[in-house]
Structures are given as C-alpha cells and as structure tokens.
Amino acid sequence: MTFASGPVRVRVPATSANLGPGFDALGLALGLHDDVAAEVIPEGVRVAVSGEGAGELPDDDRHLVVTSMWAAFDVLGGHPPGLALECVNRIPQARGLGSSSAAIVAGVLLARALVEDGPARLDDAAALRLAAEIEGHPDNVAPCLFGGFTVAWTESSGARAVSLPVAETVRPTVFVPGERGLTAVARAALPTTVPHADAALTAGRAALLVHALTSDPALLLPATVDRLHQDYRAAGMPGTAALVAALREAGVAAVVSGAGPTVLALTEVPAGFDAGTNWLRWELPIDVSGARVARGRLRHAERDPVAAGRKS
C-alpha cells in the first residue's frame, strides 16, 4: 500500500432518518456539515475537536472517526503508522441528526482517500456496506454518503441504497432541543411485535412518502403518518412528542428526526408558530451532494465551528 503524502479532508452532512413511516429505511441529507481532515504521521493518534462535542469526545484512537478509519484500513489492506485528525463539528451530538453516521462516513472516506488506489480497493457500494456495518443500519449513512433523499435496504451481501431527487418546494426545518437522546434507549422502547393493521398502514404511508417527497409535497402530511416507532418512543421524549403533535395539528408534516429528540418539519411552518424556549429552530436546505472529499488541510471557512446560514 502507498499512503498519501499530505492531508485529505471531507465534508459530511447531517441526516434525518425514518422520516415518519420509513423506519430504518428512509433518510434525508441536510445542509449542516462537519468538516474533518486527516493525515498520516510517523506514529500515534492525535485528534483535535472544535465545535460540537469539543472537550467531551475522545482525542485518541477511541474517537469514532478513528475507529471507522481503522475498520476501513482493514478492508483496504493495511494500517498507516499513525494518524492526525482535525474535526470541526457542527452537527449536534445525540440529537437525531446523524452525528455518529457523519463520523463513520468521514472515517471510511478519509481512510480511502489516504490510500493512493483507495477508490479501486473500496468503491462507493463497498463504502456503504462498511459504514452500515459499523453503524448497525443504513438509513443515516446512505444519505450522508450520497446526498438527497435515500431509500436503503439490507441484503445478504450488505447494505444497498438509491438516492432520489427531492421536489424543489420541500424546505426542511429542524427543531433542536437542549437535551440529548440515545438511540439505544429509543430502540429499547420498541415492542418486539406490532399489530398487522399498524404495519400495513405504515407500509402504505412509506410508499406514499416516496411519491410525496419526490413529486407531490402536498401529500406530505398524510404521507408522514407512522405507527411503528414514534408512539412507542413518546413517553421517553414527551417534549418531542408534544411538539410533533402541535405542528401536525397546525398542518405541518412533522416527524421525529431519527431516534430524536430533534423534530423535523418537511412543510412550511407558520410564521407565528411558537415552539417554546427549549427549541432552536433551523431552516436547512437539502444537501444534494453527500460527502465530499478533497486534498489538503481544512481551509479558514471550514474551521469556523458555527454553521453558516442556519436560522435560529
């Protein structure tokens, strides 16, 4: 193996998964990004973190970007002697906006970019399979990798996904609370079985959601009805459940973002709607490009930990 002689960098988008009825399958890339740069060094692992998670995340080989890089290097055929990372995080941690998936995708793509023939050894389809294997499911890593609106599924060979264009009138808004949530806790709230009628209704709405997001946003409110996961998780996130209900009562196609506690609105929120003081309200564009890799260190603008353009 031949490693790149200089640094490489990657910009990875936030993501919102499930989108209501599309549990563990549907995801959307949002215009809020982490920037990460990596370089091979003679020995050791150094990680510098600014922005979200600074002072909390590990600064050594326990960092999720690093562990994902090691997993990718295993597939690529060998490890470098050491790594230096610089992470500028803007995606809130443990809020349901895909911060873990962004770290995993960043690690996989940085490792690939640091190997001279990395793309030949680990193509995009293989990168998705590896990222989904690390994450546990593909609904967040797929839009982070490919951008836009993705439908992901898992076969015996691993994860697969397709990216679909989103109708131009879809303008996502996220409501981000101060408290954090844990995916493991949210999953523990789910029952092992659900009524057949609920499964059938949710399958139909998930199919409708694909049409609504890509072709007919007027149908987004009925298309985001879910009976597989949100109601079961409501007791653990009462504020989130209440906000989703209030937005939907106002005619807004609102859902829990990922495992929560962030709320995602897929249609316009009325100007006078008051979510309360606990919520930051950000209007975010859809990221249509997905993860982007380049040569060189992070530039000055990429080192700014404040997300440019987001409204609160």
N, C-alpha and C positions, 0 to 999 in steps of 0.2 A: 504494500500500500504506500502511496505517496500522499502526504498531507499538504494542504495549502500552506504557503509560507506566510501569509498575512491574515488579518481578521476577516470574518464574514459577519453579516448582520441579517436579521429577519424581523419583519413587522407582522404581527399576528392579530387578527381581530377578535373582539368579544363575540360571543354567540348566545343565542337564546334557543333552548331545546324544548321539545314536546309541542309547544305552540297550542296547548289545549289537548285535543284528542290524539295528536301524533306521538304518543308516549314511546320514548326510546327510538324514534324513527325520523321525526321531522326536526329541522333546525334552520336557523337564520343567522347569517353573519351581520354584525352591526359595526358601524363606523366609530369604534372606540378601540384603541390599539395598545398593545405592549410592544416595545422595541427591545431586542436582545442582540448583543454582539458576542462573538466567541473567537478565541484564538488559541492555537496550540502553543504551549510553553514547555520548557525542558522538564519540569516536574511539578507535582502538586495540583491542587484545585483552588482557585480563588474566585469568589463570586461577590460582586458589588451590586446592591439593590437600592434603587431610589423610587420614590412614589409609593404606590400601594404595597403594603407588606414590608416596607423598609423597617429594619430593626426587629422584625418578627420572623421572617423567612430565614432558613439556614444560609450560611455564607460559605458552605463547603460542599463536599460530594453528596450530601443529603438533599440538596436543592433539587426540586422536581425537574427543572431543565437539565441538570447534570445527569440525574439517573436516567432520564429519557435519552440523552446523548449516549450514555454507556450502552443502553439497550440497542440503539441504532448502530453503534460501532460494532457490537457483537454480530449483527446481521451483515455489516459492511466488510467484516473480516479482520479487524484488529483495532486496538486502542492506541491513542496518542500517549506520549509520556505524561502530559499534564494539560490543564485547560485553565484559561482565564475568561470569565464571563462578566459582562456588564448588562444589567437588567433595568430598564426604565418601565415601570408598571403603572398603567392607568386603569386597567380592568379591576374593579373592586373584588376583593378576596371573599370567597364563600358567600356570594350573594345570588348565585343562579345565573351568572353571566359568562360562565365558561372560563374562569381564570385558570383552572387546572388543565383544561384541554388546550388552552393557549400555550401554557408552559410545555406541555407534552409535544405539541406540534412544533413549537420553536426548537425544542431539543432534537427532535428527529431531523428536521430540515437543516439545522446548523451542523449536525454531525455529517449529514450527506454532503453539505457544501464544503466541509473541511477535508473531504477526500477527493482527490483530483478526478477520479472517474465515478464519483458517488452516484450521480443520477443513473448511470448504467447499471450499477450494482443494486440500487434501491429506487425503482421508479415510483410514480405517484400512487399507483394502485397498491404497491407494497408498503409505501409510507402510510397510507390509510390503514392498512391491515395492522401494521405495527402500532400506530398511535391508538387505534381502537382496542388492541390487546392490552396496552398499558393502562388506558382509561377504564376499560371494562365494558364500554358500549360506544357505538359510533355516532350518536346523534349530535354531540358537540364538536367532535374532532373533524367531522366531514365538512360542515360549513366553515370551520376555521381554516382548513386546508384549501377548499375550493371556492369559497365565497358564495354569496347569494342564498337562495333557498334550496336546501338539500333534502333528499329522501335517502335514508340509509337503511341498510339491512345487513344481516349476517348469514353467510352460507357456511358449509363445512370447511371451505378454504379460508374463511375470514370475512372481514367487513367489506362491503361494497357501497357505493353511493352514486347518485346522479345529482347534478346541480341544475336548477331550473331558474329562468328569469322571473323576476317579480314585477307585477304591474306597477307602472310608474306612479300611480296615485297612492301607493302604500307608504305611509310615513310613520315609522315606529316611534313610540315614546316609552321610555322606561321610568319607573318609579322605584328608586333605590332607597331602602331603609338604612338606619344606622346599625341595627343589629345584624349579626351574621346567621347563616344557617349551615347545616351539614347535610350533604347528600345521603350519607349513611343513615342518619336519623330519619330523614324524609322517606327513604326506601323502607325502613323498618316499620313505618306506619301503614304500609300497603298490605292488604289481605292476600292470602295465597290463591283465593278464587274470587271471581266476581259473577254476578248474575248474567246469564246469557243475554238477556234483553239489554243490559248496560253495555256489554261487549259489542253487540250488534249495532246499537245506536252510535257508539263511539267510532266504530269502523266506518260507518256511513258518513259521519261528520269529518273524519280524517280524509276520506276521499273527496268530500266537498271542499275541504280546506285547500287541497292542492289546486283545484279549479279556481277558488276564490282568490288565492294569493297570486296566481299567475295570470288570471283572465278577468275576474269579476269581483273586485273588492267589496261591492255592495252586499255580497253574501257572507262577509267575514264574521258578522255577529252570530248567525246560526251555525256557521262552519266551525266555530271555536267552542262549541259545547262539548264538555268532557265528563265522563262518568267512571273513568278508570283510575285516576290518581288524585285529582285536586281535592275532591270532597274528603277523601280519607286523610289527607295531609292537613286539612283546615284547622283541626284542633291544635296542632303544633305551631301554626302560624296564623293566629286569629286576626292580626292586623292585616296581613296579606289577603286572607280570605275576605275580610270586610271591604278592602279596597277594590278587589276584583268584583265583588258583588255591586258596590256602589257605581263603579264605572260601567258595568253591564246594564245596570238599571238606567243609566244615562244614555244608553245606546252605543256604548263603546265596546269594540271587540277586544276585551281584556282577558288575559290569562296569567297564570303563574309562570314566571320565566325559569325554565329548568326545574330544579328542586326548590326554588325560592331562596330567599323571601322577596326578591325583586318581582315587580309586576310589569308585564309587557302589554302595551296597548297598540293594536295594529291599525286602528282607525283614529280619526281626529278626535282629540279630547276637547270638550267645550272650554272656551276661554275662561269662563268663570268657575270651572271645577276646582274645588279645594280638597287636596289630598291630606292636608294637615301638615304640621311642622316636622313630623318624623321622616318625611319623604323628600328626597331630592328628585326633581323632575328633569330628565334629559331627553331632548329630541335628537335622535340619532339617525343618520342615513343608513341605508343598507350597504354593506361592503360587498361589492360585486367581484372583487379580485381575489379574495382569500389571502393566504400567507404569501409574502413577497420577500425573496432573498436577494441580497446584493453583496458585493465585495466592499471591504473597508470598514472602518470604525463607525460608531454612531455619530451622526452629524449634530450640530448645535441644536437644531429644532427637535431632533429625536431624543435629545437628553432632557427636554422640558417635561417634567412629570405631570403637568396639567394638560388635560385633554382639550386641544384647541377646538373651538366651535360648538362645544356642547352647551346647551342652555339649561339653567337651573332656576 
